[in-house]
Amino acid sequence: MGTKKCKNYTKLFGKLNLITYIIDMKDEKIKGYEWIGDAETTVEAPPNNNSVKYYEPNRDYDNKYSPTKDDIKTFPDLQNGPSSLIQGSPVAIQQVGIHNFRLPLKYTKRDGGDIELETKVTGTVSLAAHKKGINMSRIMRSFYEYKDQVLFDKLDEVLLRYKDDLESFDAKIGLHFSYPILLPSLRSNNAGYQYYNCTLEGNIDDKGKFRKYLHFDFVYSSACPCSYELAEYARKYRNKATVSHSQRSVARVSIEFDDIVWIEDLQEMCAKALMTETQVVVKREDEMAFAELNGSYLKFVEDAARLLYEQLVEDKRIKDFRVICSHQESLHSHDAVSVITAPNSEFCQDVPHELWSSLIHIS
């Protein structure tokens, strides 16, 4: 192939047009990007006092440049700049940080051994009124220092680390992950992994007090007692075939604890309270069993909340709790919801719309 000379890049335009071009040079093809100023159809504006002073920067990436520590000290650092750089009102910010930063973290299972799970991290700190901002990469780096350790019992260490690094009054952390538990089928000799949405949360305040929470989603079937009774009435007195309605439902159980409460413990409490957890591997005998369970454990959304309360209030490891239930109705075009908290709970009883909407079970 013939050699095609590159066009002169000393145009007055520095804006990049994302159109790939190919320059044939002997037997090689070099891919690059076409700049608007390089196009043959470009019509240049007449020079003026500003354009004659324009100096186009070098567009070649320097992969050999490795700044020294002294070089880095000279780099602009706006987030640690003076308070005169603050835009808007110079007031404190309650939380600032990162959300949905992902990395694999280790968790200890109740029966021993560790499991590594993809974890979505939210890490925030407070920001004083006189500070411009924070270096968010410090939060991320704090997690990487603990990436080979089990974080369930080290949340306070991580929080203290980036709280002190960022010189903040308080700090918060949230680890969101999907935790697998192998469960047997109801009657057939099978088993399958049920995955539970969990968030492990830690907060440390300006007095150094550390609090730890676990949020756990339990998905179950709720068969309506009213629908069941009406269906039985129609069958008994009018000989009508009926199907009473039930629906997939979600309970979000939030607990505060000091001594460890295993995720497996919460799953068992919820399963014992509600009895109708959705199934993984189902054969005909399992489907029949599930229909019988729903008939034996009918429940309104009010019942679900109180049944879970009954289990949680008896566990002395649980310092505080809140249960949010959402029955995603098959009869109605809306959901039935309920909230219940522990005695003298510090959990908020007012649930915003966004939280209700997050209780949709996603496969």
C-alpha positions as CSV (number, residue, x, y, z in Angstrom):
1,M,0.0,0.0,0.0
2,G,1.1,3.5,-0.7
3,T,2.2,5.9,2.0
4,K,-0.3,8.5,3.0
5,K,1.1,11.5,4.8
6,C,-0.6,12.6,8.0
7,K,-2.3,16.0,7.7
8,N,-0.8,19.0,9.5
9,Y,-2.4,19.2,13.0
10,T,-1.7,22.8,13.5
11,K,-5.3,23.8,12.9
12,L,-7.1,26.3,15.0
13,F,-9.6,23.6,16.2
14,G,-8.9,21.5,19.2
15,K,-12.3,19.7,19.5
16,L,-12.3,15.9,18.9
17,N,-14.7,14.4,16.5
18,L,-15.1,10.7,17.4
19,I,-14.8,9.4,13.9
20,T,-12.2,6.7,13.5
21,Y,-9.9,7.0,10.6
22,I,-7.2,4.8,9.2
23,I,-3.9,5.9,7.9
24,D,-2.1,3.4,5.6
25,M,1.6,3.6,6.0
26,K,3.3,1.0,4.0
27,D,1.9,-2.3,5.3
28,E,0.6,-1.0,8.6
29,K,-2.7,0.4,9.6
30,I,-2.8,2.9,12.4
31,K,-6.1,3.7,14.0
32,G,-6.6,7.1,15.4
33,Y,-9.3,9.8,15.8
34,E,-10.1,12.5,13.3
35,W,-10.1,16.0,14.6
36,I,-12.6,18.4,13.2
37,G,-9.8,20.8,12.3
38,D,-8.2,18.1,10.2
39,A,-11.2,17.5,7.9
40,E,-10.9,18.7,4.3
41,T,-14.3,20.2,4.6
42,T,-13.3,22.4,7.5
43,V,-13.8,26.1,7.0
44,E,-11.5,28.0,9.3
45,A,-12.7,31.2,10.9
46,P,-10.6,34.3,10.1
47,P,-7.8,34.9,12.6
48,N,-8.4,37.4,15.4
49,N,-6.5,38.6,18.5
50,N,-7.3,35.5,20.4
51,S,-6.6,32.9,17.7
52,V,-3.2,34.2,16.9
53,K,-2.2,33.5,20.5
54,Y,-3.6,30.0,20.4
55,Y,-1.1,27.3,21.0
56,E,-2.2,23.7,20.4
57,P,-1.1,21.2,23.0
58,N,0.7,18.0,22.1
59,R,-1.9,15.3,21.6
60,D,0.4,12.3,21.9
61,Y,-0.1,10.4,25.1
62,D,3.2,10.1,27.1
63,N,3.2,6.5,28.4
64,K,6.7,7.0,29.8
65,Y,5.8,9.9,32.1
66,S,6.0,8.8,35.8
67,P,5.7,11.7,38.2
68,T,7.8,11.6,41.4
69,K,6.4,12.2,44.9
70,D,7.8,15.8,44.7
71,D,6.1,16.2,41.3
72,I,2.7,15.1,42.8
73,K,3.1,17.6,45.6
74,T,2.9,20.4,43.0
75,F,-0.3,19.0,41.4
76,P,-3.4,21.1,41.9
77,D,-5.6,19.7,44.7
78,L,-8.8,21.7,44.7
79,Q,-10.6,19.5,47.2
80,N,-8.1,20.4,49.9
81,G,-8.0,24.0,48.8
82,P,-8.9,27.1,50.9
83,S,-12.5,27.8,52.0
84,S,-12.5,30.7,49.5
85,L,-13.0,28.1,46.8
86,I,-16.3,27.0,48.2
87,Q,-19.3,27.6,45.9
88,G,-22.6,28.2,47.4
89,S,-23.3,28.6,51.1
90,P,-20.3,27.7,53.3
91,V,-22.2,25.3,55.5
92,A,-21.6,21.8,56.7
93,I,-22.6,18.8,54.6
94,Q,-24.0,15.8,56.5
95,Q,-22.8,13.1,54.1
96,V,-20.4,13.1,51.1
97,G,-18.6,10.2,49.6
98,I,-18.9,7.3,47.1
99,H,-21.8,5.0,46.1
100,N,-21.8,1.7,44.2
101,F,-18.1,1.2,44.3
102,R,-17.7,-2.6,43.7
103,L,-15.1,-5.1,44.8
104,P,-15.1,-8.7,46.0
105,L,-15.1,-9.0,49.8
106,K,-15.0,-12.0,52.2
107,Y,-17.7,-13.0,54.6
108,T,-17.7,-15.8,57.2
109,K,-20.5,-18.4,57.1
110,R,-22.2,-19.6,60.2
111,D,-21.0,-23.2,59.6
112,G,-17.4,-22.1,59.2
113,G,-15.3,-21.1,56.2
114,D,-15.4,-17.9,54.2
115,I,-17.3,-16.9,51.0
116,E,-16.2,-14.2,48.6
117,L,-19.0,-12.0,47.2
118,E,-19.2,-9.1,44.9
119,T,-20.0,-6.2,47.2
120,K,-21.4,-2.7,46.3
121,V,-20.0,-0.2,48.7
122,T,-21.3,3.1,49.9
123,G,-18.9,5.1,52.1
124,T,-19.5,8.7,53.3
125,V,-18.2,11.2,55.8
126,S,-19.4,14.5,57.1
127,L,-17.8,17.7,55.8
128,A,-17.1,20.7,57.9
129,A,-18.4,24.1,56.8
130,H,-14.9,25.5,56.1
131,K,-13.8,22.6,53.9
132,K,-14.1,22.6,50.1
133,G,-14.4,18.8,49.8
134,I,-12.9,15.4,50.4
135,N,-10.5,13.1,48.5
136,M,-12.9,10.3,47.7
137,S,-10.2,7.9,46.6
138,R,-9.1,7.6,50.2
139,I,-12.4,5.9,51.0
140,M,-11.8,3.4,48.2
141,R,-8.2,2.8,49.3
142,S,-9.3,2.1,52.8
143,F,-11.3,-0.9,51.5
144,Y,-8.5,-2.2,49.4
145,E,-6.3,-2.4,52.5
146,Y,-8.9,-4.8,54.0
147,K,-9.9,-6.7,50.8
148,D,-8.2,-9.9,51.9
149,Q,-9.8,-9.9,55.4
150,V,-13.3,-10.6,56.7
151,L,-15.0,-7.2,57.2
152,F,-18.1,-8.3,59.1
153,D,-16.3,-7.6,62.4
154,K,-13.9,-4.9,61.2
155,L,-16.4,-2.2,60.1
156,D,-15.3,0.0,63.0
157,E,-11.7,-0.2,62.0
158,V,-12.5,0.7,58.4
159,L,-14.7,3.6,59.5
160,L,-12.1,5.0,61.9
161,R,-9.5,4.7,59.2
162,Y,-11.1,6.8,56.6
163,K,-12.8,9.1,59.2
164,D,-9.3,10.0,60.5
165,D,-7.7,10.1,57.0
166,L,-10.4,12.6,55.9
167,E,-10.4,14.5,59.3
168,S,-14.2,14.2,59.5
169,F,-16.6,14.2,62.5
170,D,-18.4,11.1,61.6
171,A,-18.5,8.3,59.0
172,K,-20.9,5.8,57.5
173,I,-20.5,2.6,55.5
174,G,-22.8,0.3,53.6
175,L,-21.9,-3.0,52.1
176,H,-24.6,-4.4,49.8
177,F,-24.3,-8.0,48.6
178,S,-26.3,-11.1,47.7
179,Y,-25.8,-13.9,50.1
180,P,-26.4,-17.6,49.0
181,I,-27.9,-20.2,51.3
182,L,-28.4,-23.8,50.1
183,L,-32.0,-24.9,51.0
184,P,-33.7,-28.2,50.6
185,S,-36.9,-28.6,48.5
186,L,-40.1,-29.2,50.4
187,R,-40.7,-32.9,49.5
188,S,-38.4,-34.0,46.7
189,N,-34.8,-34.9,47.3
190,N,-33.4,-31.7,45.8
191,A,-31.7,-28.5,47.0
192,G,-31.0,-25.1,45.5
193,Y,-29.3,-21.8,46.4
194,Q,-31.6,-19.0,47.6
195,Y,-30.0,-15.6,47.3
196,Y,-30.7,-12.9,49.9
197,N,-30.2,-9.2,49.4
198,C,-28.2,-8.0,52.4
199,T,-26.7,-4.7,53.5
200,L,-24.2,-4.5,56.3
201,E,-24.1,-1.0,57.7
202,G,-21.8,0.8,60.1
203,N,-21.9,4.3,61.6
204,I,-19.5,6.1,63.8
205,D,-20.4,9.5,65.2
206,D,-18.4,12.5,66.4
207,K,-18.1,11.0,69.9
208,G,-16.6,7.8,68.6
209,K,-19.7,5.7,69.2
210,F,-20.0,2.8,66.7
211,R,-23.3,1.2,65.7
212,K,-23.7,-1.8,63.4
213,Y,-26.8,-2.8,61.4
214,L,-27.9,-5.6,59.1
215,H,-30.7,-5.2,56.5
216,F,-32.0,-8.5,55.2
217,D,-34.7,-9.1,52.5
218,F,-36.8,-12.2,52.8
219,V,-39.1,-13.2,49.9
220,Y,-42.2,-15.2,50.6
221,S,-45.7,-16.0,49.4
222,S,-48.7,-14.4,51.1
223,A,-52.1,-16.1,50.6
224,C,-55.0,-13.8,51.4
225,P,-57.3,-15.1,54.2
226,C,-60.3,-13.1,52.9
227,S,-59.9,-14.5,49.4
228,Y,-59.5,-18.0,50.7
229,E,-62.7,-17.8,52.8
230,L,-64.7,-16.3,49.9
231,A,-63.4,-19.0,47.5
232,E,-64.4,-21.8,49.9
233,Y,-67.8,-20.2,50.3
234,A,-68.3,-20.2,46.5
235,R,-67.2,-23.8,46.3
236,K,-69.4,-25.0,49.2
237,Y,-72.6,-23.2,48.5
238,R,-72.5,-22.6,44.7
239,N,-70.2,-25.5,43.5
240,K,-67.9,-23.0,41.8
241,A,-64.2,-23.8,41.0
242,T,-62.1,-21.0,42.5
243,V,-58.5,-20.0,43.0
244,S,-57.9,-17.7,46.0
245,H,-55.2,-15.1,45.4
246,S,-51.7,-15.0,46.8
247,Q,-48.6,-13.0,45.8
248,R,-44.9,-12.7,46.1
249,S,-44.1,-10.6,49.1
250,V,-41.0,-9.1,50.6
251,A,-40.0,-8.4,54.2
252,R,-37.1,-6.1,54.9
253,V,-35.8,-6.9,58.3
254,S,-33.3,-4.3,59.8
255,I,-31.5,-5.1,63.0
256,E,-29.0,-3.3,65.2
257,F,-26.6,-5.6,67.0
258,D,-23.2,-5.9,68.7
259,D,-22.7,-9.6,69.1
260,I,-22.8,-11.3,65.8
261,V,-26.2,-12.3,64.3
262,W,-25.6,-14.6,61.4
263,I,-27.4,-14.1,58.1
264,E,-28.4,-17.7,58.4
265,D,-30.0,-16.9,61.8
266,L,-32.2,-14.2,60.3
267,Q,-33.2,-16.5,57.4
268,E,-34.3,-19.1,59.9
269,M,-36.2,-16.6,62.0
270,C,-38.1,-15.3,58.9
271,A,-38.8,-18.8,57.6
272,K,-40.1,-19.9,61.0
273,A,-42.3,-16.9,61.3
274,L,-43.8,-16.9,57.8
275,M,-43.5,-20.5,56.7
276,T,-44.0,-19.8,53.0
277,E,-40.6,-18.8,51.6
278,T,-40.5,-18.9,47.8
279,Q,-38.8,-22.0,46.5
280,V,-35.8,-22.7,44.3
281,V,-36.0,-26.3,42.9
282,V,-39.6,-27.4,42.5
283,K,-41.1,-30.7,41.3
284,R,-44.8,-31.6,41.4
285,E,-44.6,-32.9,45.0
286,D,-43.0,-29.7,46.0
287,E,-45.6,-27.6,44.3
288,M,-48.3,-29.5,46.1
289,A,-46.5,-29.0,49.4
290,F,-46.2,-25.3,48.7
291,A,-50.0,-25.0,48.0
292,E,-50.7,-26.8,51.2
293,L,-48.3,-24.5,53.2
294,N,-50.1,-21.4,51.8
295,G,-53.4,-22.9,52.8
296,S,-52.1,-23.6,56.3
297,Y,-50.4,-20.3,56.8
298,L,-52.8,-17.6,55.4
299,K,-51.6,-14.1,56.2
300,F,-52.5,-10.5,55.8
301,V,-49.6,-7.9,55.7
302,E,-50.5,-7.1,59.3
303,D,-50.1,-10.7,60.3
304,A,-46.7,-10.9,58.6
305,A,-45.3,-7.9,60.5
306,R,-46.5,-9.3,63.9
307,L,-45.2,-12.8,63.2
308,L,-41.8,-11.5,62.4
309,Y,-41.9,-9.2,65.5
310,E,-42.7,-12.3,67.6
311,Q,-39.4,-14.0,66.5
312,L,-37.1,-11.0,66.6
313,V,-38.1,-9.6,70.0
314,E,-37.1,-12.9,71.7
315,D,-33.4,-12.8,70.4
316,K,-31.4,-11.0,73.0
317,R,-28.5,-10.3,70.6
318,I,-30.8,-7.9,68.6
319,K,-30.7,-4.5,70.3
320,D,-33.3,-2.9,68.0
321,F,-35.2,-3.8,64.9
322,R,-37.6,-2.7,62.2
323,V,-39.7,-4.8,59.8
324,I,-41.1,-3.5,56.6
325,C,-43.5,-5.8,54.7
326,S,-44.8,-5.4,51.2
327,H,-47.4,-7.7,49.7
328,Q,-47.3,-7.1,46.0
329,E,-50.9,-7.9,45.3
330,S,-52.2,-10.1,42.6
331,L,-55.8,-9.0,43.2
332,H,-55.2,-5.2,43.5
333,S,-53.2,-2.9,41.3
334,H,-51.4,-1.6,44.4
335,D,-49.4,-3.1,47.2
336,A,-50.3,-3.8,50.8
337,V,-47.7,-2.6,53.2
338,S,-46.9,-2.5,56.9
339,V,-44.1,-1.3,59.3
340,I,-43.4,-2.5,62.8
341,T,-40.5,-1.7,65.2
342,A,-39.1,-3.0,68.4
343,P,-40.2,-1.4,71.7
344,N,-38.6,2.0,72.2
345,S,-37.0,1.7,68.7
346,E,-34.7,4.3,67.3
347,F,-35.5,3.2,63.7
348,C,-37.6,5.6,61.8
349,Q,-41.2,4.5,61.5
350,D,-41.9,6.8,58.5
351,V,-41.0,5.0,55.3
352,P,-40.6,7.2,52.2
353,H,-42.0,6.2,48.9
354,E,-38.6,5.4,47.5
355,L,-38.0,2.8,50.2
356,W,-41.4,1.1,49.5
357,S,-40.5,1.0,45.8
358,S,-37.2,-0.7,46.5
359,L,-39.0,-3.7,47.9
360,I,-39.6,-5.1,44.5
361,H,-37.9,-8.6,44.2
362,I,-35.7,-8.6,41.1
363,S,-34.7,-12.0,39.7
